Every structure is written in C-alpha cells, then in structure tokens.
Amino acid sequence: MRILTSLCQKAMKYVLVTGGVISGVGKGIISSSIGTILKSDGLRVTTIKIDPYINIDAGTFSPYEHGEVFVLNDGGEVDLDLGNYERFLDVTLRSDNNITTGKIYQEVINKERKGDYLGKTVQVVPHITNAIQDWVTRVATMSVDDDKEQPDVCIIELGGTIGDIEGMPFVEAFRQFQFRVKKENFCCVHVSLIPQPRGEQKSKPTQASVRELRGLGLSPDIIVCRSVTPLGDSVKDKISLFCHVDPGQVYTVHDVTSIYRVPLLLQEQGADEFLMKRLNLIPKPDVDKSPRLMTRWKELADRYDRLLKEVCIVLVGKYTELSDSYASVIKALQHAALAVNHRLNLKCIEAADLEQDTCNENPQRYHEAWKELVGANGLIVPGGFGVRGTEGKVMACKWARTKKIPFLGVCLGLQCAVIEFSRNMLGWEDAHSVEFSQDSKHPVVIEMPEHNPGQMGGTMRLGQRKTIFNTNNSVIRRLYHNKEYVEERHRHRYEVNPKVVEKLEEKGMRFVGRSEDGERMEIMELGDHPYYVGVQYHPEYISRPMNPSPPYLGLLLAASNKLSTYASRGFRPSPRMSFCESDDDYNEDAHP
C-alpha cells in the first residue's frame, strides 16, 4: 500500500525565471503570464518571488526606491511582484511566498544558535543553499486556491540580474536543485533585453547573459526576449545558435498595448505546449473555469484596446515621481475603468504642490496642480506616511466634498477627509492627526493602542481583517452586494479617534463599517454627495482584472456618471460579463 501511495503522488514541477542585461526587464509579468497559460490548461499554479536583499521583508522600504509595499492576507509585507501574481492568477499567497536573503540567513543563524548543526562550520554551501531549497520545496506544496488542493506547478522568480553578487547563493542553490528534483521536473526561463539602438535589434547582451548563466550551472530551456518591436527571424536564429536553444524556444515579448496581451503573446508562440511537454504535464480540462480562461483573457485585452470614452481620475499623493509607488492603486483604477468601459486617464499630482507654500515658492507648479485637480471627473487620495503633503491632501478632500466630485480616500486618505471635515464642519481649526501634530487640542486621528514605537518593521495593523456593516442604507455596502461584512487587507498605525465619531456623525459624516469590536472606523461615506467614500483598509490589494474592487468600482461609476444606472440594477453586474458588455449597458437613456 505504501508503494502504491508513493507511486500515485505527483511530482511537483518547477519553473525558474531569471533575468539578464538589466533589472526591471519584466520578469514579474512574464512569470505571471506563464502561470496564466498553465492555469488555462487546468493546472493549479503557485509562485515564489526571491529578493536577494538582506532585509527581512519589504515593510521598511522607501516607495521611491522599490515602489509600493504589497500586503498579503497573513500580514506579510512583500515585493509588488506578488501583487502581479495574485492579480493574474487569482490566488492568495502567504508571506513565505516571498524569500529574501535576510529570511534565509535569519533561519540558518537561529538554527546555529540552537545547536542544530552539531558544532559544524556553518557555510553558504551547503547550509544556506540547502535552506533555500528546503524553503522552496515546503512552500511549493501549500495551497493558494479556495479548493485547498496542492499546486501542480511552482513558478519561481529570481529577482535582480544574473551576475549580481547578492543573487549568487540562490543561483548555486538552483544549480543543485535541478538535480535534486530531476530534470523532467525543472525548467529554466531566462528573460533578457534586446536593445534597439537606431532601430537595430542587438543580441550580444543576451548572448553574454546566457553565457554567464550557463557558466553558473543553469541552462535556459526558454529565452524570452523583451524588445520594443517583434524579434526578427535573423536575431532569433542568432540567439538560438549562440545560446544553445532551438529557435522555437526563443520567444519575443515586445511592447504591447496592455499587459493583458502578454499571456496571449506567449500562448501564440507555443509556450504552453512546450512547457507541458518539457515538464510532462497533462492538461486538466475538467477543472472549473479553466477552459475559458484564455478566452476571457482575450476578451479583456480586446475590450481594453477598443475603449473610446475616457474618464479622468486625479491621484493626489506623496510619491508620484515613481508610478510603482502606487502600483496596486493604479491597477485597481484600471480594473474598475475597464469594467465600466472607459479608458482611464490618470493624472498624478504631488500633494505638496496644492499647498500655499508652493504657491509662494513656485507659482507655476501650484497653478498647474490645481488646474489638473479642477478638471478631474474623480479624485483619489491613497495611503502614505509622513507629514509632507498632508495639507495638500486635506485641501483636495475639501474640494471633492464641497464641489461634489466623486472621491475615494484610502487609509491616510480617509484620515485626511476626517481632518478636513472636522476643521470645516465642526469648527475645530486645529484638528489633526497625532502623527503630524502632538499639540492639537482636537486629535481626530490617533495612534493605535497596540502600536509598538520601539521598532519600525512589522509594527502596523497588517493583513486581512473583518469589517462589519452597521446599516443597510449605504452605497458602499450595496457595491459589496449587501454583504453583512467584508474582509480586506490593512496596513496602518493610526485610526480615527472613536471619541469624536459621535460629533462627526451629527454633522453628516457616517461611519457605516466598523471593526468587529466596533471601536475602529473602517468605512466612511457622506449621504448628500454623489460618491464620497473613505476606507481605512486597502481594497486595491485584492482587486482583480475580472473582478474589480467595489470601492474603486464605485468611484469609476460615479466619475463616469453611471452609478445611478448601476444602482437601478440593484448593484448587480450584467449576466454575461463581469460588469458590462458594452457602453449601452451603462447608458443612462437605456435604463430610465
């Protein structure tokens, strides 16, 4: 019986994705796209992102350097690429799906302190490399789907570029790993840049990158070439010749109209067929929702390309110099815009540019910022930290409230809305957050009691929490299809002061959703406004291309003048698509 059970156990398949020439070449999207086409064949897919930095996690990173910090259900603060995985594959990952050098060394050092190595000299090889391999094999078997089934394939993205000194222990670990799990269960995909100076595609950097990868003991089975235009046959042949792969295993991923086209591009070139054959995988067409996955993905990509009407949303933030700082927010806005058949015209304003000090120092920037704000169809103030730009965000909240502009405040955005309302509707001119002013007589936003100020990493209220609605008369509850409660992800140290809630509600600011104990204000809305909503959690983290986040959907519906039509349907999507087939579905004349 034991022998039979062992034979019946399926072998885990691994796809390692590495990068060459430059960092930021698109490994995350390629990895997500490979997972999508494998999932379309009915396979269960999980992912692991390896970041070779020594930090334990991404929680203390500057948004200017690394982009946003993505938060998982279990509270893990991870690299933004895990957000791409969750959005593309519609899976729920854990903090262990993000490996860092810091995590690995911490684990090995803790074992050494406990005496687990029996007095041996602890070294990179074999102890660090073994720890990496053990971590991968452990996490690969964890379910990431609602059905709790073990995945069939694990896609591993190695961050950075081949040749980076930080990544060497990981490359060595996978050199060993390919023999540990056997060749038929391991596949290497190398993503490389093809530069085009003066329009001529150059393959030399890719050849050098693959040569270095092979010198380290890993031979790519697939080479994915990132380029501005489709790869010419002569360039493909040259890469094939010098990199020891068949021409059919050299794929081109050129610049396309949207990232939704990348899985389709890889499928058209036979990536799914090659991977299925290379890893001895068998399609499972009987698995629910898989057979039509690529069809739905194509419909999504085609719809994105056909959009004609435009909706202008202004994002008032602090880290607008780098779009990746608000990656999930921007994706959630795009998902919602796509659902209402509008092309998103997103304009990012530096919050400090709206303030009077900027007017005095740089009048041109001040007037340009206000010009963008005044012309918006909708406004969003996302989360953030630090005092810089706070007054500009408060001014933006006032503009949206008084001018009846659709508004969504997320985390700090909610807190700024409360500060503005307290100042102008309650007459508390010094109302503020204790994060920014310790001397305010009206601290309307306070520090959470459990916050540990002794250290920065991992001290916030993180991960999935339950928010319970306390009224049926709520637009945001109807957007959530009248659920009694919702579970969303959090990342904050400060919250609305419960002592001032009664005063705020007397003036019309309604807190329609609260934490389970009723003490934390989670959802705010104004009743006499087209759409003025604030949420303490971050709904963008669980937004999906085919299932947009309800608060973001509400903002885009209101900004495109379609919220009343959607409300007339009982806040239900159309039966055939996620939300609408065409503009007529939300045409005000079509639904009197």
Backbone torsions as a table, in degrees:
resi	resn	phi	psi	omega
1	MET	NA	-41.7	179.0
2	ARG	-62.7	-40.0	179.0
3	ILE	-63.5	-42.6	-179.7
4	LEU	-63.7	-43.0	179.0
5	THR	-62.3	-40.8	179.7
6	SER	-64.2	-39.5	-179.8
7	LEU	-68.5	-32.1	-176.6
8	CYS	-78.6	-19.4	-179.6
9	GLN	-68.4	130.7	-178.3
10	LYS	-80.9	146.4	177.3
11	ALA	-83.1	133.7	176.5
12	MET	-69.0	138.2	177.8
13	LYS	-103.6	140.2	-176.6
14	TYR	-124.2	135.0	174.4
15	VAL	-121.5	112.4	178.7
16	LEU	-94.2	127.0	179.6
17	VAL	-111.7	118.2	178.6
18	THR	-115.2	168.0	-178.5
19	GLY	-130.0	151.5	-179.8
20	GLY	-135.4	164.5	176.9
21	VAL	75.7	-63.3	178.6
22	ILE	-139.7	159.2	171.8
23	SER	-81.3	164.5	-179.3
24	GLY	69.7	27.6	-176.9
25	VAL	-81.7	-11.1	178.3
26	GLY	113.0	24.8	-178.9
27	LYS	-61.8	-36.5	-178.8
28	GLY	-62.9	-44.6	179.1
29	ILE	-69.5	-38.8	177.8
30	ILE	-62.8	-46.2	178.8
31	SER	-60.0	-45.7	179.3
32	SER	-62.9	-39.0	-178.6
33	SER	-69.1	-39.3	176.2
34	ILE	-61.7	-42.8	176.9
35	GLY	-61.6	-37.2	-179.2
36	THR	-65.7	-44.4	-178.1
37	ILE	-71.6	-29.7	174.9
38	LEU	-71.3	-37.6	178.5
39	LYS	-66.2	-30.1	178.7
40	SER	-66.9	-18.9	175.7
41	ASP	-91.0	11.8	176.1
42	GLY	88.2	7.1	-177.6
43	LEU	-87.3	148.4	175.2
44	ARG	-89.9	128.0	-172.2
45	VAL	-122.3	135.6	170.8
46	THR	-123.3	167.1	-176.7
47	THR	-139.0	154.7	174.3
48	ILE	-134.5	133.7	175.4
49	LYS	-110.6	126.6	178.3
50	ILE	-105.6	121.2	176.0
51	ASP	-114.0	113.8	-172.3
52	PRO	-75.9	12.1	177.6
53	TYR	-79.9	162.9	-174.0
54	ILE	-83.6	-13.8	175.7
55	ASN	-54.6	146.6	176.3
56	ILE	-68.8	-43.0	176.8
57	ASP	-149.4	-173.0	-175.2
58	ALA	-91.2	4.8	-170.7
59	GLY	-60.2	-31.9	-176.6
60	THR	-103.0	12.5	-179.0
61	PHE	-71.8	149.1	171.4
62	SER	-78.5	131.1	178.0
63	PRO	-60.1	-25.2	179.8
64	TYR	-69.6	-26.9	-175.1
65	GLU	-95.5	-40.9	-172.7
66	HIS	-119.5	-1.3	-174.8
67	GLY	81.9	-162.9	-174.7
68	GLU	-68.8	160.2	169.2
69	VAL	-97.9	120.4	179.9
70	PHE	-90.7	137.2	-177.0
71	VAL	-112.3	134.4	-179.5
72	LEU	-99.3	171.3	-179.2
73	ASN	-55.9	-39.4	-176.7
74	ASP	-82.6	7.1	178.0
75	GLY	91.0	1.3	179.2
76	GLY	-64.6	130.9	175.8
77	GLU	-98.4	112.4	-167.2
78	VAL	-132.0	177.1	179.1
79	ASP	-65.5	148.5	-176.6
80	LEU	-64.3	-18.7	178.4
81	ASP	-63.5	-28.2	177.3
82	LEU	-66.5	-25.0	172.9
83	GLY	-66.7	-40.3	175.7
84	ASN	-60.7	-43.4	180.0
85	TYR	-60.2	-47.4	-177.6
86	GLU	-65.1	-39.6	-178.2
87	ARG	-69.7	-44.7	-178.1
88	PHE	-69.7	-44.9	-170.8
89	LEU	-95.8	-8.6	-178.1
90	ASP	53.6	53.9	179.5
91	VAL	-123.5	167.6	177.3
92	THR	-117.9	111.2	-175.4
93	LEU	-94.9	169.4	178.2
94	ARG	-116.9	168.8	179.0
95	SER	-62.8	-27.7	178.3
96	ASP	-69.5	-13.7	175.6
97	ASN	-74.9	-4.1	174.7
98	ASN	-116.2	113.2	179.7
99	ILE	-103.2	133.1	173.6
100	THR	-123.7	160.5	174.4
101	THR	-57.7	-39.4	179.4
102	GLY	-59.3	-43.5	179.3
103	LYS	-62.9	-44.0	-177.7
104	ILE	-65.4	-48.6	-179.2
105	TYR	-65.2	-37.3	178.3
106	GLN	-61.6	-42.8	179.4
107	GLU	-63.7	-45.0	-179.0
108	VAL	-67.0	-42.2	180.0
109	ILE	-64.8	-40.7	177.6
110	ASN	-60.9	-40.1	177.9
111	LYS	-65.7	-40.5	179.8
112	GLU	-63.4	-39.9	-180.0
113	ARG	-65.1	-32.1	179.6
114	LYS	-82.2	-6.7	179.5
115	GLY	84.3	19.7	-177.4
116	ASP	-66.9	-21.6	-177.1
117	TYR	-94.9	7.8	171.7
118	LEU	55.6	40.6	174.9
119	GLY	81.0	3.4	180.0
120	LYS	-73.0	158.0	173.0
121	THR	-71.6	121.6	-177.9
122	VAL	-85.7	123.8	-174.4
123	GLN	-131.5	166.8	177.4
124	VAL	-59.6	-46.2	173.6
125	VAL	-115.0	117.4	17.4
126	PRO	-104.8	-5.7	-166.2
127	HIS	-70.9	-46.5	178.4
128	ILE	-67.8	-45.7	-179.1
129	THR	-64.5	-36.5	176.8
130	ASN	-66.8	-39.3	178.9
131	ALA	-62.4	-39.2	177.5
132	ILE	-62.8	-48.1	-178.9
133	GLN	-63.2	-42.3	-179.8
134	ASP	-64.5	-39.0	179.1
135	TRP	-62.3	-46.5	-178.8
136	VAL	-61.5	-48.2	-177.7
137	THR	-65.0	-33.2	178.8
138	ARG	-69.9	-48.1	-175.6
139	VAL	-71.6	-32.3	-177.1
140	ALA	-60.0	-27.8	-176.6
141	THR	-88.3	-6.1	-177.7
142	MET	-77.7	134.3	-179.9
143	SER	-68.3	140.9	177.0
144	VAL	-122.6	6.2	-179.3
145	ASP	-113.4	165.3	179.7
146	ASP	-65.0	-25.7	-176.7
147	ASP	-78.4	-4.7	176.6
148	LYS	63.0	17.0	179.1
149	GLU	-82.8	151.8	178.8
150	GLN	-70.0	137.9	178.8
151	PRO	-64.2	157.6	175.6
152	ASP	-94.0	-33.6	-174.9
153	VAL	-132.6	139.1	174.3
154	CYS	-117.6	121.2	178.1
155	ILE	-99.3	125.3	-175.9
156	ILE	-115.3	118.4	177.0
157	GLU	-100.7	121.0	176.7
158	LEU	-92.4	111.7	-177.5
159	GLY	-67.6	162.2	-179.1
160	GLY	81.9	-160.5	-175.9
161	THR	-124.6	142.9	177.3
162	ILE	-57.0	129.3	-176.1
163	GLY	108.9	-18.4	176.5
164	ASP	-62.6	134.4	-177.9
165	ILE	-64.0	-31.8	-178.9
166	GLU	-65.4	-29.7	-175.1
167	GLY	-89.7	-4.3	-174.7
168	MET	-57.7	-45.1	179.4
169	PRO	-60.5	-32.5	-179.6
170	PHE	-73.1	-40.5	177.3
171	VAL	-61.6	-43.8	178.2
172	GLU	-63.8	-38.4	178.6
173	ALA	-60.9	-41.6	-178.8
174	PHE	-78.5	-24.4	171.5
175	ARG	-60.9	-42.3	176.5
176	GLN	-72.1	-38.0	-173.5
177	PHE	-61.8	-36.6	-178.2
178	GLN	-61.1	-30.0	177.1
179	PHE	-84.2	-30.0	179.2
180	ARG	-65.8	-40.4	-176.6
181	VAL	-99.3	-4.3	179.0
182	LYS	82.6	147.7	-174.0
183	LYS	-58.7	-38.4	-176.4
184	GLU	-70.4	-7.3	-179.7
185	ASN	-113.6	8.2	-175.5
186	PHE	-136.1	130.5	-179.4
187	CYS	-134.6	139.0	-179.0
188	CYS	-113.4	127.1	177.2
189	VAL	-115.0	124.3	-179.6
190	HIS	-110.2	124.0	179.9
191	VAL	-103.5	124.2	-174.6
192	SER	-135.9	154.5	179.7
193	LEU	-90.3	136.5	171.3
194	ILE	-109.0	98.2	-180.0
195	PRO	-69.1	153.9	-179.2
196	GLN	-130.2	69.4	176.0
197	PRO	-68.2	129.1	-178.2
198	ARG	55.8	28.5	174.6
199	GLY	85.8	-6.2	-178.2
200	GLU	-93.5	125.0	-179.2
201	GLN	-75.5	128.2	-177.0
202	LYS	-111.8	126.9	-177.8
203	SER	-100.0	-8.9	-175.5
204	LYS	-57.5	-45.4	179.1
205	PRO	-58.8	-38.4	178.7
206	THR	-67.3	-41.4	177.6
207	GLN	-59.4	-43.2	-179.5
208	ALA	-66.0	-38.9	-179.8
209	SER	-65.5	-45.0	179.1
210	VAL	-66.4	-37.4	178.1
211	ARG	-60.9	-41.2	179.3
212	GLU	-67.8	-40.8	178.6
213	LEU	-61.5	-44.6	179.3
214	ARG	-65.8	-35.6	177.7
215	GLY	-64.9	-23.4	178.1
216	LEU	-91.3	0.8	172.7
217	GLY	102.2	8.0	178.2
218	LEU	-120.1	128.3	178.8
219	SER	-109.8	122.0	-178.8
220	PRO	-68.7	137.3	173.0
221	ASP	-86.5	-29.8	179.8
222	ILE	-133.3	138.4	172.1
223	ILE	-116.7	118.3	178.9
224	VAL	-100.9	118.8	-175.7
225	CYS	-101.4	117.6	175.7
226	ARG	-88.6	128.3	-177.3
227	SER	-150.8	167.3	177.9
228	VAL	-73.4	-43.1	-179.4
229	THR	-120.2	163.1	179.6
230	PRO	-55.3	144.8	-177.2
231	LEU	-69.7	131.9	176.7
232	GLY	-72.7	152.9	-178.7
233	ASP	-60.0	-37.9	-178.4
234	SER	-65.5	-36.8	178.3
235	VAL	-69.3	-40.7	177.2
236	LYS	-59.1	-46.4	-179.2
237	ASP	-63.1	-38.3	180.0
238	LYS	-66.5	-43.3	177.8
239	ILE	-63.5	-41.3	178.0
240	SER	-60.2	-44.9	-176.4
241	LEU	-65.2	-45.5	-173.6
242	PHE	-90.3	-11.8	-177.2
243	CYS	-112.9	6.3	173.0
244	HIS	61.5	42.4	172.6
245	VAL	-133.2	155.2	176.6
246	ASP	-67.6	146.8	178.5
247	PRO	-55.0	-31.3	178.8
248	GLY	-69.3	-11.2	179.3
249	GLN	-102.7	9.9	173.3
250	VAL	-105.1	111.1	-176.6
251	TYR	-107.0	146.1	177.4
252	THR	-107.7	129.5	172.3
253	VAL	-123.3	89.5	-178.7
254	HIS	-86.6	173.9	179.6
255	ASP	-63.5	127.6	-178.4
256	VAL	-124.6	174.3	-173.5
257	THR	-67.6	-29.4	178.5
258	SER	-156.0	159.3	179.5
259	ILE	-66.9	-17.3	179.1
260	TYR	-66.0	-17.1	-179.1
261	ARG	-85.5	-14.1	-175.6
262	VAL	-64.3	-46.5	176.3
263	PRO	-59.4	-37.9	179.5
264	LEU	-65.8	-38.6	-179.8
265	LEU	-64.1	-43.6	179.3
266	LEU	-67.8	-38.3	179.8
267	GLN	-66.5	-39.7	179.5
268	GLU	-60.7	-29.8	-179.1
269	GLN	-91.2	5.5	173.9
270	GLY	85.5	20.7	-178.2
271	ALA	-63.7	-39.4	-178.8
272	ASP	-66.1	-42.5	179.8
273	GLU	-63.9	-41.6	-179.9
274	PHE	-64.3	-46.1	-177.9
275	LEU	-64.9	-39.3	178.9
276	MET	-62.8	-41.0	-179.7
277	LYS	-72.8	-43.1	-176.9
278	ARG	-63.9	-35.0	-176.7
279	LEU	-102.9	9.0	179.3
280	ASN	54.4	46.9	-179.7
281	LEU	-96.9	148.3	179.6
282	ILE	-115.6	126.0	178.9
283	PRO	-59.3	151.2	178.6
284	LYS	-125.5	75.3	-175.1
285	PRO	-66.5	-12.9	-178.1
286	ASP	-80.4	-11.7	-179.7
287	VAL	-68.9	133.2	-178.0
288	ASP	-55.2	144.8	173.6
289	LYS	65.3	-7.5	-178.4
290	SER	-73.2	-45.6	-173.6
291	PRO	-56.5	-33.9	-176.8
292	ARG	-96.9	5.6	-174.5
293	LEU	-60.1	-49.5	-178.4
294	MET	-70.2	-29.4	174.9
295	THR	-64.3	-44.9	178.5
296	ARG	-66.1	-36.0	178.7
297	TRP	-65.0	-39.1	178.5
298	LYS	-67.5	-41.2	177.3
299	GLU	-59.3	-39.7	179.3
300	LEU	-64.0	-47.8	-179.7
301	ALA	-63.8	-41.3	179.7
302	ASP	-65.6	-40.5	179.8
303	ARG	-64.3	-40.9	178.6
304	TYR	-58.0	-41.4	-177.9
305	ASP	-72.2	-24.2	-176.1
306	ARG	-89.9	-8.4	-174.7
307	LEU	-61.1	131.3	-178.9
308	LEU	-113.6	-46.1	-179.9
309	LYS	-72.0	151.0	-174.1
310	GLU	-126.4	143.5	174.3
311	VAL	-125.7	131.6	-175.9
312	CYS	-99.3	117.2	175.9
313	ILE	-115.2	132.2	177.4
314	VAL	-104.9	127.9	176.2
315	LEU	-103.0	120.7	178.8
316	VAL	-102.7	107.9	-174.0
317	GLY	-139.6	-173.6	-176.3
318	LYS	-109.3	-22.3	-173.2
319	TYR	-117.4	39.6	-170.2
320	THR	-73.8	-9.2	179.9
321	GLU	-68.2	-24.3	179.2
322	LEU	-124.3	113.9	-175.5
323	SER	-62.4	-29.0	179.2
324	ASP	-64.2	-16.6	177.5
325	SER	-63.4	-24.8	179.1
326	TYR	-123.8	37.6	-173.4
327	ALA	-56.7	-49.3	-176.8
328	SER	-69.4	-36.2	176.9
329	VAL	-61.8	-46.2	-179.5
330	ILE	-64.7	-41.6	178.0
331	LYS	-62.1	-43.3	-179.5
332	ALA	-63.6	-38.3	176.3
333	LEU	-64.9	-41.0	178.5
334	GLN	-64.5	-43.1	178.7
335	HIS	-59.5	-45.4	-178.2
336	ALA	-68.0	-40.9	178.6
337	ALA	-62.4	-41.5	178.7
338	LEU	-62.4	-37.9	-179.2
339	ALA	-66.3	-27.5	179.3
340	VAL	-103.8	15.5	174.9
341	ASN	59.4	43.5	174.9
342	HIS	-130.1	144.7	173.5
343	ARG	-81.4	131.1	-178.5
344	LEU	-79.4	123.1	171.5
345	ASN	-107.1	93.9	-174.8
346	LEU	-95.0	128.2	176.8
347	LYS	-121.1	125.7	-177.6
348	CYS	-102.5	126.2	-179.5
349	ILE	-114.0	132.9	172.8
350	GLU	-71.4	121.3	-173.2
351	ALA	-56.8	-37.5	-178.3
352	ALA	-64.0	-23.3	-179.7
353	ASP	-69.3	-16.4	179.7
354	LEU	-86.5	-7.4	-173.5
355	GLU	-87.9	158.9	-176.6
356	GLN	-63.5	-32.3	179.5
357	ASP	-60.9	-37.8	177.8
358	THR	-67.3	-37.6	177.7
359	CYS	-59.0	-38.7	-179.1
360	ASN	-73.5	-36.6	-174.6
361	GLU	-90.7	-36.7	-176.7
362	ASN	-145.7	79.1	-175.5
363	PRO	-56.3	-34.0	-178.5
364	GLN	-63.5	-46.6	178.8
365	ARG	-62.6	-40.4	-179.6
366	TYR	-61.1	-48.6	-176.9
367	HIS	-71.3	-34.6	177.2
368	GLU	-66.1	-39.1	179.0
369	ALA	-64.6	-45.2	-179.8
370	TRP	-68.7	-32.1	176.8
371	LYS	-62.5	-42.5	178.1
372	GLU	-64.9	-42.7	-177.8
373	LEU	-64.0	-44.1	-177.6
374	VAL	-64.9	-30.1	-177.2
375	GLY	-88.4	5.9	-174.5
376	ALA	-79.3	146.0	170.4
377	ASN	-83.3	-23.8	179.6
378	GLY	-156.6	161.2	-173.2
379	LEU	-136.0	137.5	175.3
380	ILE	-131.3	135.5	173.0
381	VAL	-116.7	106.8	-176.2
382	PRO	-84.3	-176.2	-179.6
383	GLY	-72.0	169.4	179.4
384	GLY	172.8	178.5	-179.1
385	PHE	-137.8	153.7	175.3
386	GLY	93.5	156.2	-172.2
387	VAL	-78.8	-26.0	-175.5
388	ARG	-58.6	129.0	177.8
389	GLY	83.5	-2.2	-176.5
390	THR	-61.5	-44.6	-178.6
391	GLU	-64.9	-33.6	175.8
392	GLY	-64.6	-39.0	177.6
393	LYS	-66.2	-40.1	177.8
394	VAL	-61.8	-41.3	178.0
395	MET	-64.1	-39.5	178.6
396	ALA	-64.1	-39.1	177.7
397	CYS	-63.1	-41.9	178.8
398	LYS	-63.5	-43.0	178.9
399	TRP	-59.6	-47.0	-179.1
400	ALA	-63.9	-39.8	-177.5
401	ARG	-70.2	-46.7	-174.8
402	THR	-78.4	-29.2	-178.8
403	LYS	-96.7	5.6	176.9
404	LYS	59.8	39.3	176.7
405	ILE	-89.6	129.4	177.3
406	PRO	-51.0	133.5	-170.3
407	PHE	-140.2	140.0	171.5
408	LEU	-133.0	123.8	175.5
409	GLY	-110.4	128.4	-177.4
410	VAL	-116.1	122.4	176.5
411	CYS	59.3	-105.2	177.3
412	LEU	-60.6	-29.5	177.5
413	GLY	-61.7	-40.2	174.5
414	LEU	-63.8	-45.1	-177.6
415	GLN	-63.1	-38.4	177.3
416	CYS	-65.9	-37.3	177.5
417	ALA	-63.8	-39.1	178.3
418	VAL	-67.8	-41.2	178.0
419	ILE	-61.3	-46.8	-179.5
420	GLU	-62.0	-45.1	-178.7
421	PHE	-63.9	-39.8	-179.6
422	SER	-65.1	-40.1	-179.3
423	ARG	-68.1	-43.6	-170.1
424	ASN	-97.9	-22.2	179.1
425	MET	-104.6	-28.1	177.4
426	LEU	-101.0	-10.6	179.0
427	GLY	77.9	15.8	178.2
428	TRP	-89.1	86.0	-171.8
429	GLU	-62.8	-28.1	-179.0
430	ASP	-97.4	11.6	179.6
431	ALA	-55.2	134.2	-177.5
432	HIS	-161.1	179.7	173.7
433	SER	-97.1	143.8	178.4
434	VAL	-67.1	-14.6	175.0
435	GLU	-64.8	-30.9	-173.7
436	PHE	-110.6	-22.1	-178.0
437	SER	-147.8	113.9	178.4
438	GLN	-83.8	-13.3	-173.8
439	ASP	-98.0	-2.5	-176.6
440	SER	-63.4	136.2	175.1
441	LYS	-78.3	-12.8	-179.8
442	HIS	-128.0	75.3	178.6
443	PRO	-75.7	91.7	-175.9
444	VAL	-82.1	-14.3	173.9
445	VAL	-125.9	125.8	-173.9
446	ILE	-122.6	164.9	176.6
447	GLU	-76.3	140.7	179.0
448	MET	-66.0	140.5	-176.7
449	PRO	-58.0	-33.7	-174.8
450	GLU	-86.7	-0.4	-179.0
451	HIS	-65.1	129.8	178.4
452	ASN	-98.9	104.0	-176.7
453	PRO	-76.5	-1.6	-176.4
454	GLY	-69.3	-27.7	178.6
455	GLN	-144.6	162.9	-173.8
456	MET	-92.5	-42.8	-172.2
457	GLY	-71.3	131.2	171.5
458	GLY	68.3	23.3	-176.3
459	THR	-101.2	-1.8	-177.1
460	MET	-87.7	172.7	171.7
461	ARG	-80.9	107.8	-168.0
462	LEU	-121.5	149.4	170.2
463	GLY	90.1	-170.7	-173.7
464	GLN	-73.2	131.0	177.2
465	ARG	-136.4	155.9	-178.3
466	LYS	-92.7	134.7	174.0
467	THR	-117.4	125.5	-176.1
468	ILE	-105.3	128.9	176.7
469	PHE	-76.4	141.0	-179.7
470	ASN	-114.3	10.9	177.2
471	THR	-153.9	151.8	174.7
472	ASN	-87.5	-20.1	-177.3
473	ASN	-87.5	76.6	-175.9
474	SER	-151.4	127.9	179.1
475	VAL	-68.5	-36.4	-178.2
476	ILE	-70.2	-33.7	176.7
477	ARG	-67.0	-38.9	179.3
478	ARG	-67.4	-33.5	175.3
479	LEU	-64.5	-29.4	175.0
480	TYR	-87.6	18.9	176.8
481	HIS	59.8	39.8	174.2
482	ASN	58.7	30.9	174.9
483	LYS	-66.4	151.0	177.1
484	GLU	-72.8	-30.5	178.4
485	TYR	-151.6	161.8	175.1
486	VAL	-129.8	155.4	176.6
487	GLU	-119.8	114.7	-177.1
488	GLU	-131.1	167.0	-175.7
489	ARG	-94.9	141.6	-176.1
490	HIS	-117.7	157.8	171.3
491	ARG	-161.6	88.0	-178.3
492	HIS	-158.2	157.7	175.7
493	ARG	-111.9	-15.9	-174.3
494	TYR	-122.6	156.2	-176.8
495	GLU	-149.7	165.2	178.3
496	VAL	-65.5	133.9	180.0
497	ASN	-66.9	114.9	-178.0
498	PRO	-62.3	-19.5	-178.9
499	LYS	-71.4	-19.9	-178.0
500	VAL	-103.6	-0.3	-174.7
501	VAL	-62.5	-42.3	-178.2
502	GLU	-60.3	-42.7	178.1
503	LYS	-63.6	-41.4	-179.7
504	LEU	-65.6	-41.6	-178.0
505	GLU	-69.6	-29.3	176.2
506	GLU	-62.2	-27.6	-179.2
507	LYS	-95.9	2.4	173.6
508	GLY	110.0	-3.3	175.8
509	MET	-87.0	111.9	-172.8
510	ARG	-101.5	129.7	175.2
511	PHE	-100.4	95.1	-169.5
512	VAL	-88.7	-9.9	178.0
513	GLY	-136.9	133.2	-178.9
514	ARG	-134.1	167.0	176.9
515	SER	-67.1	171.2	-176.2
516	GLU	-59.9	-34.0	179.1
517	ASP	-84.5	-2.8	177.1
518	GLY	79.2	-0.5	-174.5
519	GLU	-90.4	-24.7	-176.2
520	ARG	-103.4	132.5	178.9
521	MET	-85.5	116.0	-174.5
522	GLU	-104.1	-37.4	-176.5
523	ILE	-133.6	129.8	177.4
524	MET	-123.0	145.3	171.3
525	GLU	-152.3	155.0	174.9
526	LEU	-103.0	134.2	-175.9
527	GLY	-77.5	-28.9	-175.8
528	ASP	-99.3	42.0	-175.0
529	HIS	-142.9	144.9	179.3
530	PRO	-55.3	-41.0	176.8
531	TYR	-171.6	101.4	178.4
532	TYR	-131.9	98.1	-170.7
533	VAL	-128.4	140.5	173.1
534	GLY	-131.6	139.2	179.0
535	VAL	-130.6	139.3	179.3
536	GLN	-77.5	-27.8	179.3
537	TYR	-84.4	179.4	-179.0
538	HIS	-113.0	88.8	-176.8
539	PRO	-66.7	-17.7	-178.1
540	GLU	-66.2	-22.7	-175.4
541	TYR	-67.2	-27.0	-179.4
542	ILE	-114.5	19.2	172.8
543	SER	-72.7	144.3	-179.5
544	ARG	-129.9	152.3	-179.6
545	PRO	-55.5	-36.1	-178.8
546	MET	-102.2	5.4	178.9
547	ASN	-150.2	77.4	-173.8
548	PRO	-65.8	156.2	179.2
549	SER	-66.2	131.8	-178.7
550	PRO	-56.0	-46.1	178.6
551	PRO	-61.6	-37.7	177.4
552	TYR	-70.8	-38.5	176.9
553	LEU	-61.1	-42.7	178.4
554	GLY	-60.5	-41.5	178.5
555	LEU	-61.1	-46.2	-178.1
556	LEU	-70.6	-35.6	175.5
557	LEU	-62.9	-45.1	179.9
558	ALA	-66.9	-41.3	-178.6
559	ALA	-66.7	-26.2	178.8
560	SER	-102.1	14.6	176.7
561	ASN	60.6	38.1	-178.3
562	LYS	-121.6	3.0	-176.3
563	LEU	-65.8	-38.5	-178.9
564	SER	-66.5	-36.1	177.2
565	THR	-66.4	-43.5	178.5
566	TYR	-62.7	-37.9	178.4
567	ALA	-65.6	-35.1	-179.9
568	SER	-66.5	-20.2	176.3
569	ARG	-85.6	-0.5	-174.3
570	GLY	80.6	24.2	-179.9
571	PHE	56.9	43.8	177.5
572	ARG	-118.2	141.6	177.0
573	PRO	-70.8	163.5	176.4
574	SER	-67.3	154.4	-173.9
575	PRO	-68.5	-26.1	-171.3
576	ARG	-90.7	-36.3	-178.4
577	MET	-121.8	178.3	-179.3
578	SER	-57.9	-45.3	-179.9
579	PHE	-136.7	-37.3	-178.4
580	CYS	-159.7	151.5	177.2
581	GLU	-87.9	-40.2	-176.9
582	SER	-152.7	178.3	178.7
583	ASP	-60.8	-28.6	-178.5
584	ASP	-61.4	-26.9	-179.8
585	ASP	-63.3	-24.9	178.8
586	TYR	-119.2	24.0	177.9
587	ASN	-77.2	121.5	-176.8
588	GLU	-58.9	-32.8	-179.7
589	ASP	-72.5	-26.5	-177.2
590	ALA	-77.9	-16.3	-177.7
591	HIS	-131.3	82.0	-177.0
592	PRO	-65.6	NA	NA
